[in-house]
Amino acid sequence: MVSKILDKINKENMNEKKIVFSVGDTVKVHVKIKEGDKERVQIFPGTVIARDGGGATETFTVRRVSHGVGVERVFPVHSPYVVQIEVESSTKVKRAKLYYMRKLTGKKAKMKGDTKANA
């Protein structure tokens, strides 16, 4: 009984659009920002270092280096504030979580390796 109710709530909260990206991809996340009575779209580019959860509560973490400081931001996949997720490039990685990227600087922090074929 309770699981049927939770399933119904999850289906209502999920976006209809198909989101196809994975850990290791370089993405641009278009986020709707509300300032007072105005709305604008801000772009947050970076590398996806983690995906967590599932269903309506699924999130992903994007990391970038801005002015020499590492900045990470966690986005809900099915949030109405995430307007678009644009994949710039894909890299094949051997880990589900790329938390080791936090310690790397300079050229070592670049994603290298096999680039996935665009299908």
HELIX and SHEET records of a PDB file:
HELIX    1   1 VAL A    2  ASN A   13  1                                  12    
HELIX    2   2 GLY A   55  THR A   57  5                                   3    
HELIX    3   3 TYR A   99  LYS A  103  5                                   5    
HELIX    4   4 GLY A  106  ALA A  109  5                                   4    
SHEET    1   A 5 VAL A  69  PRO A  76  0                                        
SHEET    2   A 5 THR A  59  SER A  66 -1                                        
SHEET    3   A 5 LYS A  38  ASP A  52 -1                                        
SHEET    4   A 5 THR A  26  GLU A  35 -1                                        
SHEET    5   A 5 VAL A  82  SER A  89 -1                                        
END                                                                             
